[in-house]
Amino acid sequence: MQVSLLAAASLIYAGAVAHAWRVLPWTHEMKLQRTLIWPGVFFVLSLGLILAMAPLRRMLARHMWVSFRTGFGQSAISVLAAVLVLLVMAGFIYWQTWQAANGGRYPAGVFSGYAAGIGLLLAQVFLVKRLENDPTLRDQMGD
């Protein structure tokens, strides 16, 4: 499930960036900064902090394990619910971009926040792979 969500989130983000580049009236440099560079920093911080800080890594791994054991992410309904959350967030990005294109604030925060979320999803992918490779947990996953 995590790989599917990561792929969906990444495609949604790429679409939002392409849309922003098409409709926002600012310079290419500003668009590059606000849709790719600064969000890239937040992506790296999110991913790096989770993987580098043992307490955060353990907390997220524990959350992933509990989610797996309770069945979240293992059914079509839970996957669709997670994709629905991603789509709602995408709608928020498009709405913020529309507002900016029509004289509102530049939507830099929403791009950075979404990129940080993608970093979190990538960290989850790494942690789930680690859980799947643990022999004692793998036996429990077969239940």
N, C-alpha and C positions, 0 to 999 in steps of 0.2 A: 504494500500500500504506500509506503513512504516514497519509493521510487516513482510511482505513478503521480503522487501529489507533487513531488519535486518537479517532475516533467510538466505537469499542468500549470503549476505556479510560474515556472520559467517561461513557458509559452505565453501565459497571460501577461507577464511582465514585458516580454519582448513586444507583444502587440500594443501594450500601453505606451511603451517608449516610441514605437513607430508612429502611433497616433499623435503623441505629444510633438514629435518632430514635424509632423504634417500640419498641425493646427496652431501651435504656439508661435507668436510673432517675434520672439527674441532671437538673438544671434546664435549661430551654431555653437560657439564656444560656451555660451550660457546653457544651452540645451544639453550639451555634452557634460558639463559640470553637474547639472541638476538631475539628469536622468541616468547617468552612467558613473561618473567619477565619485561624487559624494555617496550615492547609493552603494557603489562598490566598496567604499570604505566601511560602511555600516554592515554590508554582507560579510566582509572579512573579519570585522570585529565580532559580529555575532557568532560566526563559525569558530573563529580562533579562541574566543573566550570560553565557549562551551567545551571545546576539545582540550584546551590547555588547563583549565581550572578543574581539578579533580572533584570538588564538591558539586559544581554545576553538572559535570559529566555524569557523576553517580546519580544525582537527582533526576536528570533527564532519562538515563538508562533505566532507573527504577520506574519512572512514569511509563516508559515504553513497555517494560515487562508487565506492569500491572494492566496496561491497556490491552496487551496481547492476551493475558490470562482471562480478562473479563470479556474478550471477544470483540472489543472495539477495533475496527480496521480489518476484521476478518469476514465481514458480511458486506453484501452489496449496498445495503442501506447506510452503513457507517462510511463507506467510501463515498457514496453520493452526498452524504451530509458534509463531509470534509471538502469535497469539490464545490459544494454550494457555498461554503464559507469563503473559499478562494474566489468564487465568482462575485460574491457580494463585495469583497475587498477590491476586486477589479472594477466593479461598478463605481466604487468610491474614488478610485484613481481616475477613471474617465470623467466622473462628475467634477472632480477638482481641476482636471485639465480643461474641461469645458469652461468652468468659471474663470480660470486664468486666461484663456483665449478671449474671453469677453470682458476683460478689464479687472479681473479679480487677482488675488494673491497667486504667486508662483507656487505650484504644487510640489516643491522640493521635499518637504517632510513626508508626504505620502509615498513618494518613490523610495526614499531612504528606509522608511518603515517596512515597506513591502520587501525590499532587498534584504533587510535584516531578518525578516520572516523566512525568506528563501535560504539564508544561511542557517537558520534553525532547522529547517527541513533537511538540509544536506547533513547537518550534524546528526539528526535522527537516522538518516540512512546509514551513516558510518556506525552508529551505536547499535542499530538493529543487526547489521552484518556481524558485528562483534558478538552480540548475543546469540546469533544463529551459529557462530563458529565455536561457541562454548559447549563442550561435550555434555556437561551435566544439564545445561538448559535445553540443548537440542533434544535430549530424550524427553523432557517435559513438554516441548513444543509438539511432539508427535501425538500427544493425547487428543 
